[in-house]
Amino acid sequence: MLIQIMLTDYSRNFIESVDQFIALGSVGLVWIGLMAVGAAVRGPERIREIDHLVGWSVLSLMFTGLGVFTTLAFPAIAVIAGIFACGALFVVIRTGKGIGTRALVQILVLALPLILLAAAIQGSQWDEFTDWLVIPRYMLESGAFPSASNPYANASFSGYPYSWHYISYLSSLIAGELLESAGALSNVFLLLAAAALLVRLVGHAVEDENLHRRPVWGLCAFAALAMTLINPTFAQKVALTAYADTSSAVVTGTAVIVAWFCLEALVAKDQLAARRYAISLGLLLLLLVNLKQATLVLAILIAGGFYIVAFRDPGVRFLSALKLGAYIVLPPLTIYLIWRYHLHSDPVSIRELSVRPFDKWYIELIPQIVAKIGLILTKKGYYLVLFLCLLGFGLRGFWHSKTPFDRFAALSMGIVLGYNAFLLFAYVATFGPGDALRAASYWRYSMHLGMIIVAFSVFGGAKLWHERWSGKFEIARLKWLPVALILVAPFIFAKKLRFDRAPMTVHYRHVGAAISPLLGPDDQIFVADPKGSGESAAILGFEVRTGAKNKGFVSAFNPDRVGPVKSALDNPEMTAIIVYTQLPEYRDFFGQEFEAGLSYLFKRGVAGNWQVVKTWPHPG
C-alpha cells in the first residue's frame, strides 16, 4: 500500500491533470504559428533553426505597435496575429519551405519526459506572483497595456517590455484561462530549439556544413544536454518558471551566433549572405530589446561587438559592415522608441527601475561590490572555469583575429565583459545599498550570458576534437551515453525539478485561494510569517482576487518581527490578518493561544475585537 502511494505521488511529477495537455496544445500552437511566420518572412535561404525567434520578433512589433498606437483590444490584435500566422503557414506549406529542422524534431522527441514535466508545473516563485504571472492575467482581464485608466496595481514592474508576456497571454487566450505552465513550457522549448542551433554550430566547427541536415541522435542528445543538464547556468527555479531570464539568455546567445555568421560572410566577401544574416540579427535584437529592461544593454553590446570585431579583423571590409547598419539597428530602435513613447505618455502609473542622480550613486561601495561578485563567481566553479577560458581565448582572438574561432571568442568575450560592467553600474546607480552590497540577483543576471558561454564551449570543444582527436578516438562509440542521460535525467531529478510541489508552497496557495472568497474589496490584510521567507505574502496577493489590499507582511528577514504585527492589530483600518507562523509575543497581542502547525485567519469583529475565522493545518 505504501509503495503504491509513493508511486502514485511520483507519477504526479509528470501527469497531474488534463490541464497540462491543454497547456501543451495551447503553447505548441503559439510556437508553431511563430515558426510559420518566421519561415514566411525570411524565405528559403534563412537559418531555419531561428524561425520561431524571427516570428516572435514580428509578433512583438505587431502587438506593441497596435497596442500602443491604436484602440484595438488585445483579443482583436491576437485574432489579427492568428490570421497572419495561418496565412504564413499556408504559404510555407504550399511553397515547400517547411518549418523547423530535423535536429529539432529529434531533440523534442528525446526531451519528451522533460516537456511533460514542464507542462505540469505551476507558479511557485516570488517574482512569478508579483510580476511574471500577474501581468499576463491583467492582460487577459483588461485587454490593454497598463495606463492611468488601466493600472496593473499588483504588478511590481508593469513598465518592463512585454514580448515575453505575449507568449503567456496568447497561450492562455487559446486555453481560455491563465496557463501558469506556459512560461516553463516555453522556456524548455527555447532551450531545446537553441540546442538545434548548437548542432549547426558544431557542423561549422568540424567543417561539415551539412551536419545539421542529417544529425545523429547522439549529437542531438548532447546538444540538448548542453542547454539543460550540463549548462553551467541552468537553474530549475528559473528555467522551469515564468521568469524571462531563460528566454533572454537564448535570444542573446542566438543573436551572438547570427552576428558571427554575418562576420564570416563578410570575411568570405559574400555580401548577399551577410545582408541576410544582418536582417535576421536586426529582428533578433528587436526581440531582445523588448524582453526585459536590462536586455537593451545586451542588444547594444552585441551590435557594438559586431562592429568592433569587424573593424579589428583584417579580412573584413569595414565599409561593407557599415552598410549593414540599417538592417541591424533600425528594428530594435523602432520597438524601443515605441515602448518608450508609451512609458513617457503615462509615467506615473507604469513602474520600472530608474537610474538615480549622480550624487546619489554608491561609488564608495564599488570595491565591496566587486569583492562580492568575485565571491559569488568562486562558488560557481564550473561557470568560472568556462568564463576564464572565454576571457583567455577572447583576448587572443581580439588581438589576432585570424580564424572563425578567434572572431567568435572575441565577440563573445566583449559581450560578457561589457554586461558584467553594466551590472556593476546597475548596483552603483540603481539598486539600494543593501542589494548593492550583496550583489543581489547577480547570478540570475549572469544567466543571460549562459548560452554565449555554452556556445563558445561547444564550438571550441568540437573544433579541438576535430583538429586534435578525431583520428585517435571514434566518438560514435559513446553516442548512446547522451541519449540515455537526456531520457533518464528527468526521472532521476523529478522531485528536484518539481519544486512547485514543495509542501509549504502548496499550503500557501491553498490558504490564499480559500481566503479569497472571505474578503471583500474594502478589506485590508496583513501577513504575519516571522519564520518564513515572506513568499507567503506574495502568494496571498496573487490568490486573493476580490480587491482586498495587501497592506504589508513580516518575515524572518525583518529586523523587527513583533512591532509591525502589533501596529497592524492597532490600526483601525486593518480588517484581516493571516498568521502562518508565530512568535511567543503574538499570544499576548491576539489574546489567545496558538497551536503549532496551524495557519490562522483573523478578522476584526463589529466591536473592533479580533476573531479567528478559519484555520488550516500545515502539511506533514
ChimeraX attribute file (.defattr): number of C-alpha atoms within 10 A of each C-alpha:
attribute: neighborCount
match mode: 1-to-1
recipient: residues
	/A:1	6
	/A:2	7
	/A:3	8
	/A:4	9
	/A:5	10
	/A:6	10
	/A:7	11
	/A:8	12
	/A:9	13
	/A:10	14
	/A:11	14
	/A:12	15
	/A:13	24
	/A:14	22
	/A:15	17
	/A:16	15
	/A:17	11
	/A:18	9
	/A:19	15
	/A:20	23
	/A:21	15
	/A:22	18
	/A:23	25
	/A:24	22
	/A:25	15
	/A:26	21
	/A:27	27
	/A:28	17
	/A:29	15
	/A:30	21
	/A:31	21
	/A:32	19
	/A:33	25
	/A:34	29
	/A:35	28
	/A:36	28
	/A:37	30
	/A:38	30
	/A:39	29
	/A:40	26
	/A:41	16
	/A:42	17
	/A:43	15
	/A:44	14
	/A:45	10
	/A:46	18
	/A:47	20
	/A:48	21
	/A:49	26
	/A:50	26
	/A:51	27
	/A:52	24
	/A:53	26
	/A:54	30
	/A:55	26
	/A:56	27
	/A:57	28
	/A:58	22
	/A:59	25
	/A:60	24
	/A:61	22
	/A:62	16
	/A:63	20
	/A:64	24
	/A:65	16
	/A:66	16
	/A:67	19
	/A:68	16
	/A:69	11
	/A:70	9
	/A:71	10
	/A:72	15
	/A:73	15
	/A:74	23
	/A:75	17
	/A:76	13
	/A:77	18
	/A:78	20
	/A:79	12
	/A:80	14
	/A:81	20
	/A:82	17
	/A:83	13
	/A:84	17
	/A:85	23
	/A:86	17
	/A:87	16
	/A:88	21
	/A:89	24
	/A:90	14
	/A:91	17
	/A:92	22
	/A:93	14
	/A:94	10
	/A:95	12
	/A:96	10
	/A:97	18
	/A:98	18
	/A:99	23
	/A:100	20
	/A:101	21
	/A:102	16
	/A:103	29
	/A:104	23
	/A:105	15
	/A:106	17
	/A:107	27
	/A:108	20
	/A:109	13
	/A:110	22
	/A:111	23
	/A:112	14
	/A:113	18
	/A:114	21
	/A:115	21
	/A:116	18
	/A:117	25
	/A:118	29
	/A:119	31
	/A:120	26
	/A:121	27
	/A:122	23
	/A:123	25
	/A:124	24
	/A:125	20
	/A:126	16
	/A:127	19
	/A:128	22
	/A:129	24
	/A:130	18
	/A:131	22
	/A:132	26
	/A:133	26
	/A:134	22
	/A:135	27
	/A:136	25
	/A:137	21
	/A:138	21
	/A:139	22
	/A:140	19
	/A:141	10
	/A:142	16
	/A:143	19
	/A:144	18
	/A:145	21
	/A:146	23
	/A:147	18
	/A:148	12
	/A:149	8
	/A:150	13
	/A:151	17
	/A:152	24
	/A:153	14
	/A:154	18
	/A:155	22
	/A:156	18
	/A:157	18
	/A:158	23
	/A:159	23
	/A:160	21
	/A:161	25
	/A:162	21
	/A:163	23
	/A:164	26
	/A:165	26
	/A:166	21
	/A:167	21
	/A:168	30
	/A:169	26
	/A:170	27
	/A:171	29
	/A:172	23
	/A:173	19
	/A:174	18
	/A:175	17
	/A:176	12
	/A:177	13
	/A:178	21
	/A:179	29
	/A:180	26
	/A:181	28
	/A:182	32
	/A:183	32
	/A:184	29
	/A:185	27
	/A:186	29
	/A:187	25
	/A:188	25
	/A:189	22
	/A:190	22
	/A:191	24
	/A:192	29
	/A:193	27
	/A:194	24
	/A:195	29
	/A:196	31
	/A:197	24
	/A:198	30
	/A:199	27
	/A:200	21
	/A:201	23
	/A:202	24
	/A:203	20
	/A:204	19
	/A:205	22
	/A:206	17
	/A:207	12
	/A:208	12
	/A:209	13
	/A:210	11
	/A:211	18
	/A:212	24
	/A:213	13
	/A:214	10
	/A:215	19
	/A:216	16
	/A:217	17
	/A:218	21
	/A:219	24
	/A:220	29
	/A:221	30
	/A:222	24
	/A:223	30
	/A:224	29
	/A:225	22
	/A:226	24
	/A:227	26
	/A:228	20
	/A:229	17
	/A:230	14
	/A:231	18
	/A:232	20
	/A:233	26
	/A:234	20
	/A:235	15
	/A:236	15
	/A:237	17
	/A:238	18
	/A:239	26
	/A:240	28
	/A:241	30
	/A:242	32
	/A:243	22
	/A:244	20
	/A:245	23
	/A:246	30
	/A:247	24
	/A:248	28
	/A:249	25
	/A:250	27
	/A:251	26
	/A:252	26
	/A:253	24
	/A:254	24
	/A:255	28
	/A:256	28
	/A:257	23
	/A:258	21
	/A:259	26
	/A:260	24
	/A:261	22
	/A:262	27
	/A:263	26
	/A:264	21
	/A:265	19
	/A:266	22
	/A:267	19
	/A:268	13
	/A:269	15
	/A:270	12
	/A:271	17
	/A:272	11
	/A:273	18
	/A:274	24
	/A:275	21
	/A:276	20
	/A:277	25
	/A:278	24
	/A:279	24
	/A:280	27
	/A:281	30
	/A:282	28
	/A:283	25
	/A:284	28
	/A:285	32
	/A:286	29
	/A:287	35
	/A:288	30
	/A:289	26
	/A:290	26
	/A:291	23
	/A:292	20
	/A:293	17
	/A:294	21
	/A:295	23
	/A:296	19
	/A:297	17
	/A:298	24
	/A:299	27
	/A:300	17
	/A:301	21
	/A:302	24
	/A:303	21
	/A:304	15
	/A:305	21
	/A:306	24
	/A:307	19
	/A:308	16
	/A:309	24
	/A:310	27
	/A:311	16
	/A:312	17
	/A:313	22
	/A:314	13
	/A:315	17
	/A:316	19
	/A:317	14
	/A:318	17
	/A:319	10
	/A:320	15
	/A:321	20
	/A:322	13
	/A:323	12
	/A:324	19
	/A:325	16
	/A:326	12
	/A:327	18
	/A:328	24
	/A:329	20
	/A:330	16
	/A:331	22
	/A:332	25
	/A:333	15
	/A:334	13
	/A:335	23
	/A:336	19
	/A:337	11
	/A:338	15
	/A:339	20
	/A:340	13
	/A:341	14
	/A:342	20
	/A:343	22
	/A:344	10
	/A:345	13
	/A:346	13
	/A:347	15
	/A:348	11
	/A:349	17
	/A:350	23
	/A:351	16
	/A:352	13
	/A:353	13
	/A:354	11
	/A:355	13
	/A:356	14
	/A:357	9
	/A:358	10
	/A:359	8
	/A:360	11
	/A:361	19
	/A:362	20
	/A:363	14
	/A:364	9
	/A:365	14
	/A:366	16
	/A:367	11
	/A:368	14
	/A:369	23
	/A:370	16
	/A:371	14
	/A:372	18
	/A:373	20
	/A:374	13
	/A:375	11
	/A:376	16
	/A:377	18
	/A:378	13
	/A:379	10
	/A:380	13
	/A:381	12
	/A:382	14
	/A:383	19
	/A:384	16
	/A:385	13
	/A:386	16
	/A:387	19
	/A:388	12
	/A:389	17
	/A:390	25
	/A:391	19
	/A:392	14
	/A:393	20
	/A:394	24
	/A:395	18
	/A:396	15
	/A:397	25
	/A:398	21
	/A:399	13
	/A:400	15
	/A:401	22
	/A:402	14
	/A:403	14
	/A:404	17
	/A:405	19
	/A:406	21
	/A:407	26
	/A:408	30
	/A:409	30
	/A:410	27
	/A:411	30
	/A:412	29
	/A:413	27
	/A:414	22
	/A:415	25
	/A:416	23
	/A:417	14
	/A:418	17
	/A:419	21
	/A:420	16
	/A:421	11
	/A:422	15
	/A:423	20
	/A:424	18
	/A:425	17
	/A:426	20
	/A:427	25
	/A:428	26
	/A:429	21
	/A:430	20
	/A:431	20
	/A:432	14
	/A:433	16
	/A:434	10
	/A:435	15
	/A:436	24
	/A:437	21
	/A:438	17
	/A:439	24
	/A:440	17
	/A:441	10
	/A:442	19
	/A:443	14
	/A:444	15
	/A:445	17
	/A:446	18
	/A:447	22
	/A:448	26
	/A:449	24
	/A:450	24
	/A:451	30
	/A:452	28
	/A:453	25
	/A:454	23
	/A:455	27
	/A:456	26
	/A:457	18
	/A:458	20
	/A:459	23
	/A:460	19
	/A:461	13
	/A:462	19
	/A:463	20
	/A:464	14
	/A:465	16
	/A:466	15
	/A:467	11
	/A:468	10
	/A:469	13
	/A:470	14
	/A:471	10
	/A:472	8
	/A:473	10
	/A:474	9
	/A:475	12
	/A:476	10
	/A:477	9
	/A:478	10
	/A:479	16
	/A:480	13
	/A:481	12
	/A:482	20
	/A:483	21
	/A:484	13
	/A:485	16
	/A:486	24
	/A:487	17
	/A:488	16
	/A:489	15
	/A:490	23
	/A:491	18
	/A:492	11
	/A:493	10
	/A:494	19
	/A:495	14
	/A:496	15
	/A:497	21
	/A:498	22
	/A:499	19
	/A:500	21
	/A:501	18
	/A:502	13
	/A:503	12
	/A:504	15
	/A:505	19
	/A:506	17
	/A:507	19
	/A:508	22
	/A:509	19
	/A:510	15
	/A:511	25
	/A:512	22
	/A:513	17
	/A:514	15
	/A:515	19
	/A:516	18
	/A:517	11
	/A:518	16
	/A:519	20
	/A:520	14
	/A:521	10
	/A:522	13
	/A:523	18
	/A:524	20
	/A:525	25
	/A:526	23
	/A:527	25
	/A:528	29
	/A:529	24
	/A:530	22
	/A:531	16
	/A:532	17
	/A:533	14
	/A:534	19
	/A:535	19
	/A:536	25
	/A:537	28
	/A:538	23
	/A:539	25
	/A:540	23
	/A:541	22
	/A:542	22
	/A:543	19
	/A:544	22
	/A:545	17
	/A:546	15
	/A:547	14
	/A:548	19
	/A:549	20
	/A:550	21
	/A:551	16
	/A:552	16
	/A:553	24
	/A:554	24
	/A:555	21
	/A:556	14
	/A:557	12
	/A:558	14
	/A:559	9
	/A:560	12
	/A:561	21
	/A:562	18
	/A:563	12
	/A:564	16
	/A:565	25
	/A:566	15
	/A:567	11
	/A:568	22
	/A:569	21
	/A:570	12
	/A:571	10
	/A:572	10
	/A:573	13
	/A:574	20
	/A:575	21
	/A:576	28
	/A:577	26
	/A:578	25
	/A:579	22
	/A:580	27
	/A:581	21
	/A:582	22
	/A:583	13
	/A:584	10
	/A:585	13
	/A:586	19
	/A:587	12
	/A:588	10
	/A:589	14
	/A:590	17
	/A:591	10
	/A:592	11
	/A:593	10
	/A:594	17
	/A:595	11
	/A:596	11
	/A:597	14
	/A:598	15
	/A:599	22
	/A:600	23
	/A:601	21
	/A:602	20
	/A:603	23
	/A:604	18
	/A:605	12
	/A:606	7
	/A:607	6
	/A:608	12
	/A:609	11
	/A:610	19
	/A:611	17
	/A:612	16
	/A:613	13
	/A:614	15
	/A:615	15
	/A:616	15
	/A:617	14
	/A:618	16
	/A:619	12
	/A:620	6
